[in-house]
Amino acid sequence: MPKYFLHIKDGKEAEIDIEAQNAHDAMNTGLNALSKFACKAFPPPENVAISISDADRKPVGTLEFVFKIDYAPGVRI
């Protein structure tokens, strides 16, 4: 199976290599990792991102999770 790299940033950085059938499967693996991380550390740190690249280090895509709350203008808190 082809090799892909998941570069994870959440204030710290880590990289792991995975085997996936194709780029779509690699992105799904990244999405699953991001979802598990967000569930374990809720609310998650700001700007959590996983960048996926192929075995030649060519970018495949990026997954990001942002937890954001905005109050409407004029709402008293």
N, C-alpha and C positions, 0 to 999 in steps of 0.2 A: 504494500500500500504506500502511496505517496506520503512524504513527510511535510508537515506544516509547523510553523512556529506561532505561539500565542505570546505576545508581549503585553504584560498586564501592568497598568499604572493606576495607583490609588493613593498617591502620596509616596509610596515606595514603588519600586519597579522589580519585576521578575519576568523571566521568560521560560516557557516550557515547550518542548516539542511534542507533537502528537502525530498519529497516523490517521489519515482520513481518505475516503474514497475519491473526493474531489474538493474543489474550493467551496462549494455549497455545504458539504458535510463539515468542513473545517469551520465555516461560519456558524453552523448549528452548534458545534462543540463549544465555540466561544460564547454563544448566546446562553447555553446551558451553564457554563462556568460563571458568567456574569449574573445569571438569575440566582444560582446557589449562593454566590457571594453576597448579593443584595439581601437575600433572606436571612443569612447568618448575622449580618451587621446592619440592622435597620435602625435608624436611617443610615444608609451607606455614606462613606466619605464623599466629599464633593469631587466631581470630575473623574469618576471611575471609567477607565477605558481599556479595551482589549483590542490590540492591533494584530491582525493575522497576516502572515506572509508565507509564501511557498518555500520550497527547499532551496531555491536560488535567491531567497530573501526579497523577492518581488512582492509588493503589497497586494493583498487580496481584498482587504476591507477593514473597517473599524467598527466596533460596537461600543457605545457609550451609555452610561446611566447617570442621569442627573436628577437629584431629588430637590424640587424647587416649590416653594409656597409663595404666592403673590397675593397680597390683599388689594382689593379694588381701591382706587383713589377715594378718599373721604370716609372710609370705614374706620371707626374708632376701635382701637384695641386696648 
